[in-house]
Amino acid sequence: MEQLIIFIKKEFKHVFRDNKTLLMLFGLPIAQIILFGFALTNEIKNSKIVVCDYAQDISSIQITERIASSKNFEIKKTIFDKEQIEESFREGDVKLVVVFPANFHKDLNHFNTAQIQVIADASDPNTASTLTSYINNIVRGYQQELNMTSMGSIKIVPEIRMLYNPELKGSTNFVPGVMALVLLLVCVLMTSVSIVKEKEKGTMEILLVSPMNPFTVIIAKAVPYFFLSLVNLTLILLMSIYLLDMPMNGSMVLLYFVSSILILCALSLGLLISNVTETQESAMLITLMGMLLPVIMFSGFMFPLENMPVPLQVISNIVPSKWYYIIVKSIMIKGLGIMSIWKEVLILSLMTSGLLIVSLKNFNIRLQ
């Protein structure tokens, strides 16, 4: 028993001396519980909406106040012109517009019935359906209160209109997310593994002492994966458009240009990972754990970012796939041009440039 206890103590010491093991044992489960606990919810909170109020009467104001007091909505602004509705959706963060027609209160008093229009951004069909149901519940509650205080039977009929995706196809939300996931994950994985493979075989030393510049060797290894990723993108687009009926309302050239930026970003990340790993297994593990979870959690195609606490929303801003996902939806579904998405393209370009500089600067041209 003494020998057994001694060996058990020895193993405990090995575990507590290894920071990587401690991180895997305690850090990873805690991080997953926190992230999944905040993100995995069907409730959608703090969604930005716009109210278009032609009536500006007591009934429209009371319903607007109820919407504003709900934790599910945040009224970004109130407009009084239908021409501003399309402009509001093009800003990218507005999920829904509620339109009150003129004489809304008069129609309720004289005819005991009135309509409101609810226009939702259905490029994310699940979010659109959920938000319209929230609006219906608010309107229904207001209608019941009116009926309790009046002798008549007042009825408010919401007219639902789904913008960009009237059929509520899931592919409009699924395909851009898959594009972001595949391009980022595959490019990072292939680049990191290919360079680490040279280290394992001992051929990296030969390449680095060759007459070629070491950085030329690295770039030469990355170029094939850049073009193969473009081929991969083409296959995804063909399958999405012809098999899944995914719309392509914007510029294909702009889509390929933005995708090229993301691919360069992924190749830079792969180069950075190859600098801190010595085996293919460790490179694959870091890529899968470091890329897969952030892309799924913080891109917005599986879990609405509005649901998450502010610190997690801030963290999502450093995930390249979030910006690429917004850009792809804007181009393919909404048909927007560079003038509407230049901020997202600029952010993605700056992230790519920064990662590329850091990766090349910190890459070890001398092996231990």
C-alpha positions in Angstrom: 0.0 0.0 0.0 2.9 2.4 0.7 4.2 1.9 -2.8 0.7 2.5 -4.2 0.3 5.7 -2.2 3.7 6.9 -3.3 2.9 6.4 -7.0 -0.5 8.1 -6.5 1.2 11.1 -4.9 3.7 11.2 -7.8 0.9 11.2 -10.4 -0.9 14.0 -8.5 2.3 16.0 -8.6 2.7 15.4 -12.3 -0.8 16.6 -12.9 -0.5 19.8 -10.8 2.9 20.7 -12.4 1.5 20.5 -15.9 -0.3 23.7 -16.7 -1.7 22.3 -19.9 -3.3 19.4 -18.2 -4.8 21.6 -15.5 -6.2 23.9 -18.2 -7.8 20.9 -20.0 -9.2 19.5 -16.7 -10.6 22.6 -15.2 -10.4 25.6 -17.6 -12.2 23.9 -20.6 -15.2 22.6 -18.7 -15.7 25.9 -16.9 -15.4 27.9 -20.1 -17.9 25.6 -21.9 -20.4 25.8 -19.0 -20.3 29.6 -19.0 -20.5 30.0 -22.8 -23.2 27.4 -23.4 -25.1 28.5 -20.4 -25.4 32.0 -21.7 -25.8 31.2 -25.4 -28.0 28.2 -25.6 -31.5 29.7 -25.2 -34.5 30.0 -27.5 -35.4 33.4 -26.1 -34.2 36.3 -28.1 -33.4 39.5 -26.2 -32.5 43.1 -26.9 -33.3 42.9 -30.7 -33.1 46.3 -32.3 -36.4 47.3 -34.1 -37.8 50.4 -35.7 -41.3 51.8 -35.3 -42.9 53.6 -38.3 -45.7 55.6 -36.8 -48.0 57.3 -39.3 -50.8 57.6 -36.7 -49.0 59.2 -33.7 -52.1 58.8 -31.6 -52.7 57.4 -28.1 -53.2 53.8 -29.2 -50.0 53.6 -31.3 -48.0 55.3 -28.5 -49.3 52.9 -25.9 -48.4 49.8 -28.0 -45.0 51.4 -28.7 -44.4 51.9 -25.0 -45.3 48.2 -24.3 -42.8 47.1 -27.0 -40.1 49.4 -25.5 -40.7 48.0 -22.0 -40.2 44.4 -23.2 -36.8 42.9 -22.6 -37.0 41.3 -26.0 -36.9 44.6 -27.9 -34.8 47.7 -28.1 -36.4 50.5 -30.2 -33.6 52.0 -32.2 -35.6 54.9 -33.6 -39.0 56.0 -34.7 -39.6 57.0 -38.3 -42.5 58.6 -40.1 -41.7 57.7 -43.7 -42.0 54.3 -45.5 -38.9 55.2 -47.6 -36.8 54.8 -44.4 -37.9 51.2 -43.8 -35.6 49.7 -46.4 -32.8 52.0 -45.3 -33.2 50.8 -41.7 -32.8 47.1 -42.8 -29.7 48.0 -44.8 -28.0 49.2 -41.7 -27.7 45.6 -40.8 -28.6 45.5 -37.1 -32.4 46.1 -37.4 -34.4 42.9 -37.1 -38.0 44.1 -37.4 -40.1 47.2 -38.3 -43.6 47.8 -36.8 -45.8 50.1 -39.0 -48.9 51.9 -37.5 -51.2 53.2 -40.3 -52.8 56.6 -40.2 -56.0 56.9 -38.2 -55.1 53.8 -36.1 -56.9 54.9 -33.0 -59.9 56.2 -34.9 -60.3 52.8 -36.7 -60.3 51.1 -33.3 -63.0 53.4 -31.9 -65.3 53.6 -35.0 -64.9 50.1 -36.6 -63.6 48.1 -33.6 -60.8 46.8 -35.7 -57.5 48.0 -37.0 -54.3 46.6 -38.6 -50.6 47.0 -38.0 -47.9 45.8 -40.3 -44.9 43.8 -38.9 -42.0 43.6 -41.4 -39.2 41.2 -40.3 -35.8 40.5 -41.7 -36.3 36.8 -42.6 -32.7 36.2 -43.6 -32.6 34.5 -40.3 -36.0 32.7 -40.4 -35.9 31.4 -36.8 -35.2 34.8 -35.3 -37.9 36.4 -37.6 -40.6 33.9 -36.5 -39.7 34.3 -32.9 -39.8 38.2 -32.9 -43.1 38.3 -34.8 -44.6 36.0 -32.2 -43.4 38.4 -29.5 -45.0 41.3 -31.2 -48.3 39.3 -31.6 -48.3 38.6 -27.9 -47.8 42.3 -27.0 -50.6 43.3 -29.4 -52.9 40.6 -28.1 -52.3 41.7 -24.6 -53.2 45.3 -25.4 -56.3 44.1 -27.3 -57.5 42.1 -24.3 -57.1 45.1 -22.0 -59.2 47.3 -24.4 -61.9 44.6 -24.5 -62.0 44.5 -20.7 -62.6 48.2 -20.5 -65.1 48.6 -23.4 -68.4 47.0 -24.3 -67.4 46.2 -27.8 -65.2 43.5 -29.3 -62.0 45.3 -30.4 -59.7 43.5 -32.8 -56.2 44.4 -33.8 -54.9 42.3 -36.8 -51.1 42.2 -37.3 -50.1 41.8 -40.9 -46.9 39.9 -41.1 -44.4 40.4 -43.9 -41.2 38.5 -44.1 -38.5 40.5 -46.0 -35.7 38.8 -48.0 -36.9 35.3 -47.2 -40.7 35.1 -47.4 -40.7 31.3 -47.5 -38.6 31.1 -44.3 -36.1 28.7 -45.8 -33.5 27.6 -43.3 -30.7 27.6 -46.0 -30.6 31.4 -46.0 -29.2 31.3 -42.5 -27.4 27.9 -42.7 -25.4 28.4 -45.8 -23.5 31.6 -44.9 -22.6 30.1 -41.5 -21.3 26.9 -43.1 -19.2 29.0 -45.6 -17.6 30.8 -42.7 -17.1 27.6 -40.7 -15.6 25.6 -43.6 -13.3 28.2 -45.0 -11.9 29.2 -41.6 -11.6 25.8 -40.1 -10.2 24.0 -43.2 -7.7 26.7 -44.1 -6.3 27.0 -40.6 -6.1 23.2 -40.2 -4.4 22.6 -43.5 -1.8 25.4 -43.1 -0.8 24.5 -39.6 -0.6 20.8 -40.2 1.4 21.1 -43.5 4.1 23.2 -41.8 4.2 21.0 -38.6 4.5 17.9 -40.8 7.7 19.3 -42.2 9.0 19.8 -38.6 8.1 16.2 -37.7 9.9 14.8 -40.7 12.9 17.0 -40.2 12.6 18.5 -43.7 11.8 22.0 -42.4 15.5 22.4 -41.5 16.5 21.6 -45.1 13.9 24.1 -46.5 15.0 26.9 -44.1 18.7 26.5 -44.9 18.0 26.4 -48.7 19.0 29.4 -50.9 15.4 30.5 -50.8 14.2 33.1 -48.3 12.5 31.3 -45.4 9.4 33.5 -45.8 9.2 32.6 -49.4 9.1 28.9 -48.4 6.2 29.6 -46.0 4.3 31.7 -48.6 4.8 28.9 -51.2 3.3 26.4 -48.9 0.3 28.6 -48.3 -0.5 29.6 -51.9 -1.9 26.1 -52.9 -4.3 26.1 -50.0 -5.5 29.6 -51.0 -6.5 28.5 -54.4 -7.9 25.2 -53.2 -10.1 27.1 -50.7 -11.4 29.2 -53.6 -12.3 25.9 -55.4 -14.0 24.8 -52.2 -15.9 28.0 -52.0 -17.1 27.5 -55.6 -18.4 24.0 -54.8 -20.3 25.3 -51.8 -21.9 28.1 -53.8 -22.9 25.8 -56.6 -24.5 23.3 -54.2 -26.2 26.1 -52.3 -27.7 27.8 -55.3 -28.7 24.8 -57.4 -29.5 22.3 -54.7 -30.7 24.4 -51.8 -32.2 27.2 -53.8 -30.1 29.8 -52.0 -30.6 33.2 -53.6 -27.6 35.1 -55.1 -28.9 38.7 -55.3 -25.6 40.5 -55.0 -22.2 40.7 -56.8 -20.4 37.4 -57.1 -17.1 39.3 -57.7 -17.5 41.1 -54.3 -18.3 37.8 -52.6 -15.1 36.2 -53.9 -13.1 39.2 -52.9 -14.4 39.1 -49.3 -13.9 35.4 -49.2 -10.3 35.8 -50.3 -9.7 38.1 -47.4 -11.1 35.5 -45.0 -9.0 32.8 -46.5 -5.9 34.9 -46.0 -6.9 35.5 -42.4 -7.3 31.7 -41.9 -3.9 31.0 -43.5 -2.4 33.6 -41.1 -4.0 31.8 -38.1 -2.7 28.5 -39.4 0.8 29.9 -39.6 0.5 31.3 -36.1 -0.6 27.9 -34.7 2.3 26.1 -36.5 4.7 28.3 -34.7 3.6 27.0 -31.2 3.1 23.3 -32.1 5.6 20.5 -32.8 3.2 17.7 -33.8 0.3 17.3 -36.2 -1.9 16.0 -33.4 -1.4 19.1 -31.3 -1.9 21.4 -34.3 -5.2 19.6 -35.1 -6.4 19.8 -31.5 -5.6 23.5 -31.1 -7.3 24.2 -34.5 -10.5 22.3 -33.7 -10.8 23.6 -30.2 -9.7 27.1 -30.9 -11.6 27.6 -34.2 -14.6 25.4 -34.1 -16.1 26.6 -30.8 -15.7 30.3 -31.4 -17.1 30.1 -35.0 -20.2 28.2 -33.8 -20.7 30.3 -30.7 -19.8 33.8 -31.9 -20.7 34.0 -35.6 -24.4 34.4 -35.0 -25.7 31.8 -37.3 -26.5 29.2 -34.6 -27.1 31.4 -31.5 -28.2 35.1 -31.6 -25.5 37.3 -30.3 -28.2 39.6 -28.8 -28.9 36.9 -26.2 -25.4 37.0 -24.8 -24.1 39.2 -22.1 -22.2 42.4 -23.2 -18.7 40.9 -22.4 -19.4 37.9 -24.7 -20.7 40.3 -27.4 -17.4 42.2 -27.2 -15.4 39.0 -27.5 -17.4 38.1 -30.6 -16.0 41.2 -32.3 -12.6 39.6 -32.5 -13.9 36.5 -34.3 -13.4 37.0 -38.1 -16.2 34.6 -39.0 -18.8 37.0 -37.4 -18.0 39.8 -39.9 -17.7 37.4 -42.8 -21.1 35.9 -41.9 -22.7 39.4 -41.9 -21.1 40.2 -45.2 -22.2 37.0 -47.0 -25.8 37.4 -45.8 -25.8 41.1 -47.0 -24.4 40.1 -50.4 -26.3 36.9 -51.2 -29.6 37.5 -49.6 -30.1 41.3 -49.4 -28.2 42.1 -52.6 -26.2 44.9 -51.0 -23.1 46.4 -52.4 -19.7 47.6 -51.0 -21.1 50.9 -49.8 -23.5 49.1 -47.4 -20.9 46.7 -46.0 -17.7 48.6 -46.2 -17.3 48.8 -42.4 -17.5 45.0 -42.0 -15.1 44.5 -45.0 -12.7 47.1 -43.4 -12.7 45.3 -40.0 -12.1 41.9 -41.6 -9.2 43.4 -43.7 -7.6 45.0 -40.7 -7.8 41.7 -38.7 -6.3 39.8 -41.6 -3.4 42.3 -42.0 -2.7 42.3 -38.3 -2.7 38.5 -38.1 -0.5 38.2 -41.2 2.1 40.6 -39.8 2.2 39.0 -36.4 2.3 35.4 -37.9 5.2 36.2 -40.2 7.1 38.2 -37.6 6.9 35.5 -34.9 7.5 32.5 -37.2 10.7 30.7 -36.1 13.1 30.4 -39.0 15.5 28.6 -36.6 14.4 25.3 -35.2 15.3 24.1 -31.7 
